[in-house]
Amino acid sequence: MFKIIGVLAGYYFFGFLGAIAGFFLGSFVDRVRAYGMGGVNPLSAAHRQAVFLETVFISMGKLAKADGRVSEDEVAHVEQFMQNLGMSAAHRQKAIALFKQGAAPDFDLEPKLKRFMAVCGHTHSLRQMLLVYLIVMAVSDGRIDAAEERLLMDVARQLGYDQAAFQHMLGMVLNQSHFAAGQAVSETSLDDAYKALGVSKESSDQEIKRAYRKLMSQYHPDKLMGQGLPEDMIAVATEQAKEVQLAYDLISKSRQQ
């Protein structure tokens, strides 16, 4: 009940982002009524979630326009993204407006990233998931061109990643989409699997297991939600976790032969 009240009140007074904040605040009140107070600060969590969503859609627009044009594949990716979030028509319009704002030729993304860092930057998982979302967005049309990679690198820098850390994450995310359950072990698939975990064929079993566990922890839904990632946005993290699991299984199978 309070979830609905929160959405209506937030939208009436503050628009789209207020509705998002109201949704999570109302959800929190409903949980407290049902289960009692658990020491969570609902206002800061709701604020982080609203800023996260705003930054995601604006950054997606900026990234889509980085190569000079917004492709049909990129538009379809954002449409699917909004559909997965279950947005209402009004909220979709606001999200599209944020996307178009970011896609404007003269739009400066830096102030938005500074605000993101001020509100969400202390949480490593939120910084990482923003970058993961944008990398997935960049490859939605089948490739990352030079302009997109430069923008991703600049965003990563503002999120606190140096060039080596960015390239490491880029390689892992790009190679976390090459697997299918039960696929045969081939030289190419095995190379992709090692890259997906951020390790090499020379890594020990212990090093590989450590990298696997670290990635699975980073993509764990409960951990991400606890740190402020909106519940409806967990799907991408869950999909990445599945790919990490498949990569690890492939490596383990190859080492048992």
WOMOZI-V869856 format. One record per backbone hydrogen bond with DSSP energy under -0.5 kcal/mol. NH is the residue of the N-H (numbers start at 1). CO is the residue of the C=O. If there is no record, write none. Layout:
nh->NH co->CO
nh->NH co->CO
This chain:
nh->5 co->1
nh->6 co->2
nh->7 co->3
nh->8 co->4
nh->9 co->5
nh->10 co->6
nh->11 co->7
nh->12 co->8
nh->13 co->9
nh->14 co->10
nh->15 co->11
nh->18 co->14
nh->19 co->15
nh->20 co->16
nh->21 co->17
nh->22 co->18
nh->23 co->19
nh->24 co->20
nh->25 co->21
nh->26 co->22
nh->27 co->23
nh->28 co->24
nh->29 co->25
nh->30 co->26
nh->31 co->27
nh->32 co->28
nh->33 co->29
nh->34 co->30
nh->35 co->31
nh->36 co->31
nh->36 co->32
nh->42 co->40
nh->45 co->41
nh->46 co->42
nh->47 co->43
nh->48 co->44
nh->49 co->45
nh->50 co->46
nh->51 co->47
nh->52 co->48
nh->53 co->49
nh->54 co->50
nh->55 co->51
nh->56 co->52
nh->57 co->53
nh->58 co->54
nh->59 co->55
nh->60 co->56
nh->61 co->57
nh->62 co->58
nh->63 co->59
nh->64 co->60
nh->65 co->61
nh->66 co->63
nh->68 co->65
nh->71 co->69
nh->75 co->71
nh->76 co->72
nh->77 co->73
nh->78 co->74
nh->79 co->75
nh->80 co->76
nh->81 co->77
nh->82 co->78
nh->83 co->79
nh->84 co->80
nh->85 co->81
nh->86 co->82
nh->86 co->83
nh->87 co->82
nh->92 co->88
nh->93 co->89
nh->94 co->90
nh->95 co->91
nh->96 co->92
nh->97 co->93
nh->98 co->94
nh->99 co->95
nh->100 co->96
nh->101 co->97
nh->102 co->98
nh->103 co->99
nh->104 co->100
nh->104 co->101
nh->107 co->104
nh->109 co->107
nh->112 co->109
nh->113 co->109
nh->114 co->110
nh->115 co->111
nh->116 co->112
nh->117 co->113
nh->118 co->114
nh->119 co->115
nh->120 co->116
nh->121 co->116
nh->121 co->117
nh->123 co->120
nh->124 co->122
nh->126 co->123
nh->127 co->123
nh->128 co->124
nh->129 co->125
nh->130 co->126
nh->131 co->127
nh->132 co->128
nh->133 co->129
nh->134 co->130
nh->135 co->131
nh->136 co->132
nh->137 co->133
nh->138 co->134
nh->139 co->135
nh->140 co->137
nh->141 co->138
nh->142 co->139
nh->145 co->143
nh->149 co->145
nh->150 co->146
nh->151 co->147
nh->152 co->148
nh->153 co->149
nh->154 co->150
nh->155 co->151
nh->156 co->152
nh->157 co->153
nh->158 co->154
nh->159 co->155
nh->160 co->157
nh->161 co->156
nh->166 co->162
nh->167 co->163
nh->168 co->164
nh->169 co->165
nh->170 co->166
nh->171 co->167
nh->172 co->168
nh->173 co->169
nh->174 co->170
nh->175 co->171
nh->176 co->173
nh->178 co->175
nh->183 co->180
nh->186 co->184
nh->190 co->186
nh->191 co->187
nh->192 co->188
nh->193 co->189
nh->194 co->190
nh->195 co->191
nh->196 co->192
nh->197 co->193
nh->198 co->194
nh->198 co->195
nh->199 co->194
nh->203 co->200
nh->208 co->204
nh->209 co->205
nh->210 co->206
nh->211 co->207
nh->212 co->208
nh->213 co->209
nh->214 co->210
nh->215 co->211
nh->216 co->212
nh->217 co->213
nh->218 co->214
nh->219 co->215
nh->220 co->217
nh->224 co->220
nh->225 co->221
nh->226 co->222
nh->227 co->223
nh->228 co->225
nh->229 co->224
nh->233 co->230
nh->234 co->231
nh->237 co->233
nh->238 co->234
nh->239 co->235
nh->240 co->236
nh->241 co->237
nh->242 co->238
nh->243 co->239
nh->244 co->240
nh->245 co->241
nh->246 co->242
nh->247 co->243
nh->248 co->244
nh->249 co->245
nh->250 co->246
nh->251 co->247
nh->252 co->248
nh->253 co->249
nh->254 co->250
nh->255 co->251
nh->256 co->252
nh->256 co->253
nh->257 co->253
nh->257 co->254
